[in-house]
Each structure stands twice: as structure tokens, then as C-alpha cells.
């Protein structure tokens, strides 16, 4: 295991060297909107990596997309690339045969788990979604490694976002954050690797071969692509930064490791809300604001800031219990001065962005509810890149075409020109039951 102190001083030296030599230079920022682009980009960056690949994800499942990505990671490790994967202990479900294949090829697997905690370890988790290759490219956003995030699920698929950048300071801080979790024995530990019989391994490799063929023929993902994902995106010196949660406490002038989350991402986002002057556009699927968030948003509304929320409807939420919690609070949210639009259609909505004053865009894993504030690690990248901001404004406006606004009376404003699908009787019954029972009793987990 790599000593945390060694990692910290190595990255700190590199970061300081960058600022001293004046090389926090030009960079590009690109938001990945299309599911196919999001997966193709991950495939290409993994294939093009030469030194190091780091992943920290809430969910990695070896379904079609996940199996192909994990196999590419095994191939990268086999050719000499350092590959480290940090998983949430509950969210990720990698089969025993895949774990064995990864281990056989030298991929290092850790799971995030607060081992020194009792009850808390059950509901504290690693919710971030982050991929770093060669210390040169970073993908942060809401997409996990699982079929619904890339339009490949037969059950339902998700609308989501990722942000790709090569900004030096963001990459250095992202790597430092990753290794601060990876190397801390209180927070993570190696995943036990099962022993797999040769016949089972052979069946698994045959299935992987079929997956490779299917993902190329059916979904058009190229496994031999050499796309330059910077192409067409102007390098500039726009402000860009990363926000995340850490596990350090300050005593006097010194910092000490701990297994208590510092809520750094919440503080950074609320500061952005407090600095807003004109508009705050929020996309979030599980909008159940805590008292801290409610106060910040109410203060912004009272000083004349327009706050517009794009969130899920009953039909487009992938977790009915979350929608039940939001629905129970919806009237209060409206009374707090927040304009609400609910996404409609057959796709589920999972995007997490904040657009402040049409000048700054935030893309990440953060949900505006209690778990993101108190229990889960989160990561997001913010940018003032004009091209990225303007494109997202257009995407936002187009997204509203598939939404229904909730009026001041807490009822949907009918749009006769639109014919959106309606939730089934079973979904309505289940959601309303949760709204008046579980959502009330377990608000502290929602």
C-alpha cells in the first residue's frame, strides 16, 4: 500500500511547481451530453492511456457496457498501465469471475468502507463518479459504469451529463483526492479476490467476446477508436476548478486524517448560490433540500435571484422513494420562491448541474439532499468556459420542451400541445404510499 504522506508530498510538489512556473496554462472543457459519446470517450481514454488510470465510482456493474470497460482496463494493466479502481461497497456489483480476471491482469481493486464505524458504515458511501487517465484527462459527472447511463438498458435509460477536461490544477487536485481515499486504511481496503476454476474463466472470456461484438454492432461503440476528444474545442484560460469532500480535520495549524466527511462540496456549492446575482438554474433528480440549502436558496430568492429547478416527474424518476420525499416537500419548495419544471417522457432523468448567472456551470455527482450533504463523498467540476456555458444554456432550454411546469398552486400547468406518457396505476400507488409513510419516517436518509 502506498503511504499517504508520499502521495501527498509528490502531488503537492507538482502542483506548486505548476504555479511557480506559471503553467496553469490553457485547457479545454467539454460536456458530454450524448450517452454514446460518454461511453466512447471512456473507451478511448482507457485505450490511449500509457501510465495510469484511476477510477472512483458509486456503481460499476459488469453488464454489457461495464464488462467491456472493465476488460479494457484489464488489457491496459496487462500492457503496463497502473490501473486502480475504488468502488463503493454497496453500489457496485462486480461478479467473482470479473474480479478474478482483473486481478490476474494486475488491476488493483479497493472498496470504500468506513471500517471503524458501526451503524454509520451502512449508509455512508462513495457516490462520486470520476475517471483520470495519465494525469492528463479527467471525466467527472453523474454517469456510473452501467448500461442505463449509455442507452443500453432494456428496462429504462437515463439522461445524464459528464464533463471532460485537461486543466492541470483540477487534475492534480482530483488525483490527490483519489489517493487520499485510496491510501487511507480507515476509508478503503483491497477487495478480496475469489479463486475461479479454469472452465468458469473460459466461459467468462467467451461471454466477453460476445459483448465486444454486440457493443460494436448494435450500439456503434468502436473499440479501436483513436478519437482526439480535444478536437474542435478551443484551448483557453477560463476559470475552472474542482470541488469534493475530504476526510481531514484541522486542529490549530495542522490537518489530521479522520473518517468524518468535511462537507466541502456542500460548502462550495452553497457559496456559489450566495454569490449569485441574477439566475440559478438547477438540474437535480433528487431535490430534497436540507435546512442549510433551504436557507441559502430562500436568501437568494429574497434578494431577487430567479431560481429555476429542473427535476424528475413520477414517471422519470429512477428511485420512487426519492420522488416521494421530493413530492412531500414540493409545496414548500414552491413557497420558497423556486420555479419547478418536471421532466417528462420515457427516459429517466439523472443529471446534476448548476448554472449560475449564465456565467458558471457546475457538473458533478452532487444531489441536493441530505445524503450528499452528510453521508456521501461527492465530486463536481465548475467552469466559466463561455462555449461550455452557452451550449448548456441551449441544452437547458431544449430540455424544458420536455417538461411540465408546476404552478404556484402546486399543480402541473397543462400543455395541450404535448402528449407525455403517464405513470402506471401501480407506480402511482407505490409512490403515494411511500410519500405518506416511508418518506415521512425516514426523511433523514432521503
C-alpha positions in Angstrom: 0.0 0.0 0.0 1.3 3.5 -0.9 1.9 5.7 2.1 -0.5 8.6 2.0 2.3 11.0 3.0 4.4 10.1 0.0 1.4 10.6 -2.4 0.5 13.9 -0.7 4.0 15.5 -1.0 4.5 14.2 -4.5 1.3 15.8 -5.8 1.8 18.9 -3.7 5.3 19.5 -5.1 4.0 19.0 -8.7 1.1 21.5 -8.0 3.4 24.1 -6.5 5.8 23.7 -9.4 3.0 24.4 -11.8 2.0 27.6 -10.1 5.6 28.8 -9.7 6.5 28.3 -13.3 3.2 29.9 -14.5 1.9 26.8 -16.3 -1.7 26.6 -15.1 -2.0 27.1 -18.8 -4.6 26.8 -21.5 -7.0 23.9 -21.2 -10.3 22.7 -22.7 -13.6 21.9 -21.2 -16.2 19.6 -22.9 -19.6 18.5 -21.6 -20.6 15.0 -22.8 -24.3 15.1 -23.4 -24.9 12.1 -25.6 -24.8 8.6 -23.9 -22.8 7.2 -26.8 -20.2 9.9 -26.6 -19.9 9.4 -22.9 -19.0 5.7 -23.3 -16.9 6.2 -26.4 -14.8 8.8 -24.6 -14.2 6.4 -21.7 -13.2 3.6 -24.1 -10.8 5.9 -26.0 -9.1 7.4 -22.9 -8.6 4.0 -21.4 -7.2 2.6 -24.7 -4.9 5.6 -25.1 -3.6 5.7 -21.5 0.1 4.9 -21.2 0.9 5.3 -17.5 -2.0 5.4 -15.0 -5.8 5.0 -14.9 -7.7 5.9 -11.8 -11.5 5.3 -11.3 -13.7 6.0 -8.3 -17.3 5.1 -8.8 -20.5 4.5 -6.9 -21.7 1.9 -9.3 -19.7 -0.4 -11.5 -21.6 -3.4 -12.9 -20.3 -5.9 -15.4 -23.3 -5.8 -17.7 -22.7 -5.1 -21.4 -21.1 -1.6 -21.1 -19.4 -2.4 -17.7 -17.9 -5.7 -18.9 -16.3 -4.0 -21.9 -14.9 -1.1 -19.9 -13.5 -3.5 -17.2 -12.0 -5.7 -19.9 -10.3 -2.7 -21.4 -8.9 -1.8 -18.0 -7.5 -5.3 -17.7 -5.9 -5.0 -21.1 -4.4 -1.7 -20.1 -3.0 -3.1 -16.9 -1.6 -6.1 -18.9 0.3 -3.7 -21.2 2.0 -2.0 -18.2 -0.5 0.8 -17.2 -1.2 1.2 -13.5 -4.9 0.7 -13.0 -6.6 1.4 -9.7 -10.4 1.2 -9.1 -12.1 2.5 -6.0 -15.6 1.1 -5.6 -18.5 1.8 -3.2 -19.0 -1.2 -1.0 -22.8 -1.3 -1.6 -23.4 0.3 -5.0 -21.0 -1.7 -7.2 -21.7 -5.3 -8.1 -18.8 -6.9 -10.0 -19.0 -10.7 -10.4 -16.4 -13.1 -9.0 -15.1 -14.1 -12.4 -14.6 -10.4 -13.4 -12.8 -9.7 -10.1 -10.5 -12.7 -10.8 -9.9 -11.5 -14.4 -9.0 -8.0 -13.2 -6.7 -9.3 -10.5 -5.0 -11.8 -12.9 -4.1 -8.9 -15.2 -2.8 -6.7 -12.4 -5.7 -4.3 -11.8 -6.0 -3.1 -8.2 -9.4 -3.1 -6.6 -10.3 -1.2 -3.4 -13.7 -0.8 -1.8 -14.7 2.4 0.1 -15.9 1.4 3.6 -15.7 3.2 7.0 -14.4 0.1 8.8 -14.2 1.8 12.2 -17.8 2.8 12.2 -20.7 0.7 13.3 -24.2 1.8 12.1 -22.8 4.7 10.0 -20.9 2.5 7.6 -24.3 1.2 6.4 -25.4 4.5 4.8 -22.1 6.4 4.3 -20.8 5.8 0.8 -18.6 6.8 -2.2 -21.1 8.5 -4.5 -18.6 10.2 -6.8 -18.0 9.3 -10.5 -14.5 10.1 -11.6 -12.0 8.8 -14.2 -8.5 10.1 -14.5 -6.0 8.9 -17.2 -2.3 9.6 -17.2 -2.9 12.7 -15.0 -3.9 14.4 -18.3 -7.7 13.8 -18.7 -10.5 13.9 -16.1 -14.1 12.8 -16.5 -16.5 13.9 -13.7 -20.3 13.7 -13.8 -23.4 11.8 -12.9 -22.8 8.7 -15.0 -21.9 5.4 -13.4 -20.5 2.4 -15.3 -23.8 0.6 -16.1 -26.0 0.1 -19.2 -28.8 2.6 -18.4 -26.3 5.5 -18.4 -25.3 4.7 -22.0 -28.6 4.0 -23.6 -28.1 0.2 -23.5 -30.7 -1.0 -20.9 -33.8 -2.9 -22.0 -35.6 -1.7 -18.9 -35.0 2.1 -18.9 -32.3 4.6 -19.8 -31.1 7.8 -18.2 -30.5 11.4 -19.2 -27.2 12.5 -17.6 -24.0 14.6 -18.1 -20.3 14.3 -17.8 -17.6 17.0 -18.0 -14.2 16.2 -19.6 -11.2 18.5 -19.0 -7.4 18.5 -19.0 -6.9 21.6 -16.7 -3.7 21.0 -14.8 -4.8 22.2 -11.3 -8.1 20.3 -11.5 -6.3 17.1 -12.4 -3.7 17.5 -9.6 -6.4 18.0 -7.0 -8.5 15.2 -8.4 -5.6 12.8 -8.1 -4.8 14.0 -4.6 -8.4 13.4 -3.6 -8.4 9.9 -5.1 -5.2 8.9 -3.3 -6.3 10.4 0.0 -9.2 7.9 -0.1 -7.3 5.0 -1.7 -4.3 5.0 0.7 -6.3 5.6 4.0 -6.9 2.3 5.7 -9.8 3.8 7.6 -11.6 4.6 4.4 -10.7 1.8 1.9 -9.2 -1.7 1.7 -8.4 -4.2 -1.0 -11.3 -6.2 -2.4 -11.0 -10.0 -1.6 -10.3 -11.9 -4.9 -12.0 -15.2 -5.3 -10.4 -18.3 -6.9 -12.1 -19.2 -10.2 -11.9 -22.6 -11.9 -10.5 -22.6 -15.5 -13.8 -23.7 -17.1 -15.6 -20.8 -15.4 -12.9 -18.4 -16.6 -13.2 -19.7 -20.2 -17.0 -19.2 -20.2 -16.5 -15.7 -18.9 -13.9 -14.9 -21.6 -16.3 -16.2 -24.3 -19.1 -14.0 -22.9 -16.7 -11.0 -23.0 -16.0 -11.8 -26.7 -19.8 -11.7 -27.4 -20.2 -8.5 -25.5 -17.4 -6.8 -27.6 -19.2 -7.8 -30.8 -22.6 -6.6 -29.6 -21.4 -3.3 -28.3 -19.8 -2.5 -31.7 -22.5 -3.9 -34.0 -25.6 -2.9 -32.1 -24.5 0.3 -30.4 -21.7 1.6 -32.6 -19.0 1.8 -30.0 -15.6 1.5 -31.6 -13.1 -0.4 -29.6 -10.3 0.6 -32.0 -11.0 4.3 -32.0 -8.3 6.9 -31.8 -10.6 10.0 -31.4 -8.9 13.1 -30.1 -11.5 14.4 -27.6 -9.9 17.8 -27.6 -10.5 18.2 -31.3 -12.8 21.2 -32.0 -12.6 22.6 -28.5 -10.5 25.7 -28.2 -7.8 25.8 -25.5 -8.3 28.8 -23.2 -7.5 30.1 -19.8 -11.1 30.3 -18.4 -11.6 29.8 -14.7 -12.1 26.1 -13.8 -12.0 24.2 -10.5 -13.0 21.0 -8.7 -15.0 20.6 -5.5 -15.1 17.5 -3.4 -15.4 16.1 0.1 -12.4 15.2 2.2 -11.6 13.4 5.4 -9.4 15.8 7.3 -9.9 17.9 10.4 -8.0 21.0 11.3 -6.6 21.3 14.8 -4.7 24.5 15.3 -2.5 24.8 12.2 -2.3 21.1 11.4 -4.6 18.8 9.5 -5.3 15.2 10.6 -6.9 12.3 8.8 -10.3 11.3 10.0 -13.2 9.1 8.9 -15.7 12.0 9.2 -16.6 13.8 6.0 -15.9 17.5 5.9 -18.9 18.6 3.7 -16.5 20.5 1.4 -18.7 20.1 -1.7 -21.8 21.4 0.1 -19.9 24.5 1.4 -18.5 25.3 -2.1 -21.9 24.9 -3.9 -23.8 27.0 -1.3 -21.1 29.7 -1.6 -21.9 29.8 -5.3 -25.6 30.2 -4.5 -24.8 33.0 -2.1 -22.8 34.9 -4.8 -25.5 34.6 -7.5 -26.9 37.9 -8.6 -29.5 37.1 -11.4 -30.2 33.5 -12.0 -29.6 30.0 -10.6 -30.7 27.1 -12.9 -30.5 23.7 -11.1 -30.9 20.3 -12.6 -31.2 17.6 -10.0 -33.2 14.3 -9.8 -33.5 14.0 -6.0 -34.2 17.6 -4.8 -35.0 17.4 -1.1 -33.1 20.4 0.3 -31.8 20.4 3.8 -32.2 23.4 6.1 -28.8 24.7 5.1 -29.7 24.5 1.4 -33.2 25.9 2.0 -31.8 29.0 3.8 -29.3 29.7 1.0 -31.9 29.4 -1.7 -34.5 31.4 0.2 -31.9 34.2 0.8 -31.1 34.2 -3.0 -34.8 34.3 -3.9 -35.4 37.2 -1.4 -32.7 39.3 -3.0 -34.3 38.9 -6.4 -32.4 35.9 -7.9 -34.5 33.8 -10.2 -34.2 30.1 -9.1 -35.3 27.5 -11.6 -35.3 23.8 -10.8 -35.5 21.1 -13.5 -36.2 17.8 -11.7 -37.9 14.4 -12.3 -41.6 13.6 -12.5 -43.1 10.5 -11.0 -42.6 8.8 -14.4 -39.0 9.9 -15.0 -37.5 9.2 -11.5 -35.5 6.0 -11.2 -36.0 5.9 -7.4 -39.6 6.2 -6.3 -38.7 6.7 -2.7 -36.6 9.8 -3.6 -39.5 11.2 -5.7 -41.9 10.6 -2.8 -39.6 12.6 -0.5 -39.5 15.5 -3.0 -43.2 15.3 -3.7 -43.9 15.6 0.1 -41.9 18.8 0.1 -42.9 20.3 -3.3 -45.4 22.8 -2.0 -42.8 24.2 0.5 -40.2 24.4 -2.3 -42.6 26.5 -4.4 -43.3 28.7 -1.4 -39.6 29.3 -1.0 -39.6 31.1 -4.4 -38.3 28.2 -6.6 -39.7 27.7 -10.1 -40.2 24.0 -10.7 -40.1 22.1 -14.0 -40.6 18.3 -14.1 -39.0 16.2 -16.8 -41.4 14.0 -18.9 -41.0 11.1 -21.2 -39.8 7.5 -21.3 -36.2 8.3 -20.2 -35.3 8.7 -16.6 -33.6 12.0 -15.6 -30.4 11.8 -13.6 -28.5 15.0 -14.5 -26.8 17.1 -11.8 -25.8 20.6 -12.9 -26.0 24.2 -11.6 -25.8 27.2 -13.9 -25.1 30.5 -12.1 -25.8 33.9 -13.7 -25.3 32.3 -17.2 -21.6 32.5 -16.4 -20.6 29.5 -14.4 -21.5 25.8 -15.0 -21.2 23.0 -12.4 -21.3 19.4 -13.5 -20.9 16.5 -11.0 -22.4 13.8 -8.8 -24.0 16.0 -6.1 -27.7 15.6 -5.3 -29.3 18.4 -3.3 -30.5 16.2 -0.4 -29.2 15.0 3.0 -27.1 12.0 1.9 -24.9 14.2 -0.4 -24.6 16.8 2.4 -23.7 14.5 5.2 -23.1 10.9 4.2 -21.7 10.5 0.7 -18.5 11.6 -1.0 -19.2 13.8 -4.0 -17.2 15.4 -6.8 -18.0 18.2 -9.3 -16.1 20.4 -11.7 -17.1 24.1 -12.3 -16.2 26.1 -15.3 -16.6 29.6 -16.7 -15.7 28.5 -20.2 -18.1 30.5 -22.4 -18.6 27.9 -25.0 -19.5 25.2 -22.5 -21.8 27.6 -20.6 -23.6 28.8 -23.8 -24.1 25.3 -25.1 -25.6 24.2 -21.7 -28.0 27.1 -21.8 -29.2 25.8 -25.2 -29.5 22.3 -23.8 -31.4 23.6 -20.8 -33.9 25.5 -23.0 -34.4 22.4 -25.2 -34.8 20.3 -22.1 -37.7 22.5 -20.9 -39.6 21.5 -24.1 -40.0 18.0 -22.5 -41.0 19.4 -19.1 -44.2 20.4 -17.3 -44.1 23.4 -15.0 -45.6 23.2 -11.6 -47.8 26.2 -10.9 -48.0 28.3 -7.7 -50.9 26.2 -6.6 -48.7 23.1 -6.6 -50.4 21.6 -9.7 -49.0 20.9 -13.1 -49.7 23.5 -15.8 -51.3 21.5 -18.6 -49.6 21.7 -22.1 -52.3 20.5 -24.6 -49.8 20.5 -27.4 -47.7 17.8 -25.7 -48.6 14.2 -25.2 -46.4 12.8 -22.5 -46.6 9.2 -21.2 -48.3 8.8 -17.8 -47.2 6.7 -14.9 -49.0 3.4 -14.4 -51.5 2.8 -11.7 -49.0 0.6 -9.8 -46.3 3.3 -9.9 -48.8 6.0 -8.7 -50.0 3.7 -5.9 -46.5 2.8 -4.8 -45.2 6.4 -4.9 -48.1 7.8 -3.0 -47.8 5.1 -0.3 -44.1 5.9 0.1 -44.9 9.6 0.2 -47.1 9.4 3.2 -45.2 6.6 5.1 -41.5 5.9 4.5 -40.7 9.4 3.2 -42.1 10.9 6.5 -40.4 8.3 8.8 -37.0 8.2 7.2 -36.6 11.8 6.0 -33.1 11.9 7.5 -31.9 9.3 4.9 -33.6 10.9 1.9 
